[in-house]
């Protein structure tokens, strides 16, 4: 049995199906709590949910599936990421991954309501 390098026992890894189910609940919670909505394209949402769940399964965190993990807290994006919420959604109408959108998101290219 392999030992953890930190001297602590490794946490048992959740199975991928559990991570997918938890990520669906998580994503709905983001939409319910923040001023965002899901992308109107369900294929984008499903792809991002699968990627987030895979990272949760492999690494224990929902790292953004659209970026390479750098293993640096200052560089890695954990969903919902600050750049997505504070910069990308207000500017572009959606986060980089595309799952979370501004409430007035009306497709690509983004045309803010009243703008």
C-alpha positions as CSV (number, residue, x, y, z in Angstrom):
1,X,0.0,0.0,0.0
2,X,1.4,3.4,-1.0
3,X,1.9,6.0,1.7
4,X,1.0,9.7,1.2
5,X,4.0,11.9,0.8
6,X,2.7,14.3,3.4
7,X,2.8,11.6,6.1
8,X,-1.0,11.6,6.3
9,X,-3.3,8.9,5.0
10,X,-4.8,9.6,1.7
11,X,-8.6,10.2,1.6
12,X,-10.6,7.6,-0.2
13,X,-11.4,8.8,-3.6
14,X,-15.1,9.2,-4.5
15,X,-16.2,7.3,-7.5
16,X,-16.8,9.4,-10.7
17,X,-20.6,8.9,-10.8
18,X,-20.8,10.3,-7.2
19,X,-18.7,13.3,-8.3
20,X,-20.9,13.9,-11.3
21,X,-24.1,13.8,-9.2
22,X,-22.5,16.1,-6.6
23,X,-21.3,18.5,-9.3
24,X,-24.8,18.8,-10.8
25,X,-26.1,19.8,-7.3
26,X,-23.1,22.1,-6.9
27,X,-23.7,23.9,-10.2
28,X,-27.4,24.3,-9.5
29,X,-26.4,25.8,-6.1
30,X,-24.2,28.3,-7.9
31,X,-27.1,29.4,-10.1
32,X,-29.4,29.6,-7.1
33,X,-27.1,31.6,-4.9
34,X,-25.3,33.9,-7.4
35,X,-26.6,36.3,-10.0
36,X,-26.0,33.8,-12.9
37,X,-27.8,31.4,-15.0
38,X,-26.9,28.2,-16.9
39,X,-25.8,28.5,-20.5
40,X,-28.8,28.0,-22.8
41,X,-26.8,25.3,-24.6
42,X,-27.2,22.1,-22.5
43,X,-24.2,20.4,-24.3
44,X,-21.8,23.1,-23.0
45,X,-23.2,22.7,-19.5
46,X,-22.9,18.9,-19.6
47,X,-19.3,19.0,-20.9
48,X,-18.3,21.4,-18.2
49,X,-20.0,19.4,-15.4
50,X,-18.2,16.3,-16.6
51,X,-14.9,18.1,-16.5
52,X,-15.5,19.6,-13.1
53,X,-16.6,16.2,-11.8
54,X,-13.5,14.5,-13.3
55,X,-11.2,17.0,-11.5
56,X,-13.1,16.5,-8.3
57,X,-12.7,12.7,-8.7
58,X,-9.0,12.9,-9.5
59,X,-7.8,15.9,-7.5
60,X,-10.5,16.5,-4.8
61,X,-11.4,20.0,-6.2
62,X,-13.5,21.2,-9.0
63,X,-10.7,22.8,-11.0
64,X,-11.8,24.5,-14.1
65,X,-11.7,21.9,-16.9
66,X,-10.7,24.6,-19.5
67,X,-7.3,25.4,-18.0
68,X,-4.3,23.2,-17.2
69,X,-3.8,22.7,-13.5
70,X,-0.7,24.5,-12.4
71,X,-0.7,23.3,-8.8
72,X,-0.4,26.9,-7.7
73,X,-3.2,28.4,-5.7
74,X,-2.7,31.8,-7.3
75,X,-3.0,30.4,-10.8
76,X,-5.5,27.6,-10.6
77,X,-9.1,28.2,-11.0
78,X,-11.6,26.4,-8.8
79,X,-15.2,26.7,-9.8
80,X,-16.9,29.1,-9.5
81,X,-13.7,31.1,-10.1
82,X,-13.2,34.8,-9.2
83,X,-12.1,35.8,-12.7
84,X,-15.3,34.2,-14.2
85,X,-17.6,35.9,-11.7
86,X,-15.9,39.3,-11.5
87,X,-14.5,39.8,-15.0
88,X,-15.7,37.4,-17.6
89,X,-19.4,37.2,-16.9
90,X,-19.9,41.0,-16.7
91,X,-17.7,41.6,-19.8
92,X,-18.5,38.6,-22.0
93,X,-21.8,37.4,-20.6
94,X,-20.4,34.0,-19.6
95,X,-17.5,32.5,-17.7
96,X,-14.5,31.1,-19.7
97,X,-16.0,27.6,-19.6
98,X,-19.4,28.9,-20.6
99,X,-21.5,27.1,-18.0
100,X,-22.4,30.2,-16.0
101,X,-23.9,33.2,-17.8
102,X,-25.2,36.6,-17.0
103,X,-29.0,36.6,-16.5
104,X,-29.4,38.6,-19.7
105,X,-27.1,36.3,-21.7
106,X,-28.7,36.1,-25.2
107,X,-26.1,34.1,-27.1
108,X,-22.8,34.8,-28.8
109,X,-21.6,37.5,-29.3
110,X,-22.9,38.8,-26.0
111,X,-25.2,41.8,-26.3
112,X,-26.1,43.1,-22.8
113,X,-29.7,44.0,-22.4
114,X,-30.3,47.7,-22.9
115,X,-26.8,48.1,-24.3
